[in-house]
Amino acid sequence: MIIKKELKNATFEYDEDSKVFTLLDNTGSSQFISLNKVYAFAFMRFVVRMAQRNWLRSKKTIDKTAENMLESEHVDHPDQMKLL
């Protein structure tokens, strides 16, 4: 069974029988890349890491000091500010 995803500039295919992941160029040229299951898995790990890195980069840095953690404007209940 071949799983296929077509986009504007590229097509992705995965052949479950031969366990080959293929990237095809849709711009008219016959360029393609075929990856076996080991390299396809490594490529997917790379893509996920880059996506996480870019997503986490846009997040605000958090101060970990106790004073900064206690100064919060969004406290639901005043008792939540007490430390035992």
Secondary structure, 3 states (H helix, E strand, C coil): CEEEEECCCEEEEEECCCCEEEEEECCCCCCEEEEEHHHHHHHHHHHHHHHHHHHHHCCCCCCCCHHHHHCCCCCCCHHHHCCC
